[in-house]
Amino acid sequence: MSTPRQRRKKSVVDAFQRYVANPVVRQVAGRVPGAPVLLETTGRTSGQPRRTPVGGRLVGESFWLVSEHGLRSQYVKNLAADPNVRLRMRGQWHSGVAHLLPEDDPRARLRELPRSNSAAVRALGTSLLTIRIDLGR
């Protein structure tokens, strides 16, 4: 359950990301080294592709990330409805299957992921959730 403060924080972060950060980041995500990866999910209501910039790290055949709003994040709701995704990394699309990992310690996981994104997730997050995407390269 979230507190009124967490709900306000999520609302402010969502508005900033939707109207300021994501449109800018979407232009370079998955193309420029060091830039966020572009995650493509299928909209659970519309059935349309939805693209969200995310930060994380490729480890072997899996891409790891931490959602800052956990199960309240729209892209996580899409993943729960349909775990089949695509990731754009280094200019190429890769298909994969997402796994929500509520039993994983997201704060410990953030220590293994890129520092700049991890700091933002810790600062802006209200309900952290680890996600692993197994790629079918």
Summary of the structure (lengths in Angstrom):
residues: 137
radius of gyration: 13.9
end to end distance: 37.6
largest distance: 42.4
contacts: 397
relative contact order: 0.20
helix: 37%
strand: 32%
